[in-house]
């Protein structure tokens, strides 16, 4: 259920409503908007006494939310959420372009990459310090040393940093270095990890599981939001199908489907979604045309020498080519760079 407050509602009226909801042993979540403030109510609705809430000062209406994901649903918040991390905004008119290597390999490579992608127009930088690998013998990342290098790259370039967190025990450590915490596809339904990042007050990038449906993705977002962190970015990164010509199937139909169901921003990772460098640029263009709020791209100074995922990483030259393409495409779909 959601309680839609009047445009001129006072702080005292909002506070009184929140206290009333708590007395019913329900949990209120205040979702602030530019035109309306909405209070989403979650918990055992058998405790709900609807009529007393409808007549309280400042209330415009009380509406039932039919979706199981109460906080992530567009029924709870009609206007789009814009998530901000430093100078980067995700979900507004400007396309959010986040680029960088799959993993932090060493200091010189990462700093070189940070300066190059900033010059070419990226708004944020990706880089893995902790890496989940299929093989237990593969390179797992530089871990804490990688976090230090990422923090230095932010200081030198000014770019906000996004990096993955794998373990609830590492959340606070990663949050001290990162501007956005990434939950990877393998952890989309790691509910203890979702609750741990939900207790942080930094944006969370939630990647769709490789076999997950839309409702499952949105319920995972709900786990984060139920902890009080409403700064969630959804990411389509490809799903597993019988496709035998690319690493995954990049499901771009999910973009309008998500936009219909949720107010959260949606970005696309065409690097993991295709697994092939030659496919990344055309699928990036397609993602923006389909309504994506941004792109998460793997870019490396020497893809042929990359320790991880070089086959799907763009060179600086190719990234520059894509940015030129997006500058032409963005205005056509009502966006800017």
Secondary structure as GFF3:
##gff-version 3
##sequence-region A 1 337
A	DSSP	beta_strand	2	5	.	.	.	ID=ss1
A	DSSP	alpha_helix	11	23	.	.	.	ID=ss2
A	DSSP	beta_strand	27	32	.	.	.	ID=ss3
A	DSSP	beta_strand	37	42	.	.	.	ID=ss4
A	DSSP	three_ten_helix	45	47	.	.	.	ID=ss5
A	DSSP	alpha_helix	50	54	.	.	.	ID=ss6
A	DSSP	beta_strand	59	63	.	.	.	ID=ss7
A	DSSP	beta_strand	83	85	.	.	.	ID=ss8
A	DSSP	beta_strand	88	90	.	.	.	ID=ss9
A	DSSP	beta_strand	96	100	.	.	.	ID=ss10
A	DSSP	alpha_helix	107	120	.	.	.	ID=ss11
A	DSSP	beta_strand	124	126	.	.	.	ID=ss12
A	DSSP	alpha_helix	144	157	.	.	.	ID=ss13
A	DSSP	beta_strand	160	164	.	.	.	ID=ss14
A	DSSP	three_ten_helix	168	170	.	.	.	ID=ss15
A	DSSP	alpha_helix	171	177	.	.	.	ID=ss16
A	DSSP	beta_strand	180	183	.	.	.	ID=ss17
A	DSSP	three_ten_helix	185	187	.	.	.	ID=ss18
A	DSSP	alpha_helix	191	198	.	.	.	ID=ss19
A	DSSP	beta_strand	203	207	.	.	.	ID=ss20
A	DSSP	alpha_helix	214	225	.	.	.	ID=ss21
A	DSSP	beta_strand	232	236	.	.	.	ID=ss22
A	DSSP	alpha_helix	253	261	.	.	.	ID=ss23
A	DSSP	beta_strand	265	268	.	.	.	ID=ss24
A	DSSP	alpha_helix	270	274	.	.	.	ID=ss25
A	DSSP	alpha_helix	277	289	.	.	.	ID=ss26
A	DSSP	beta_strand	294	298	.	.	.	ID=ss27
A	DSSP	three_ten_helix	303	305	.	.	.	ID=ss28
A	DSSP	three_ten_helix	310	312	.	.	.	ID=ss29
A	DSSP	alpha_helix	316	330	.	.	.	ID=ss30
A	DSSP	three_ten_helix	331	333	.	.	.	ID=ss31
###
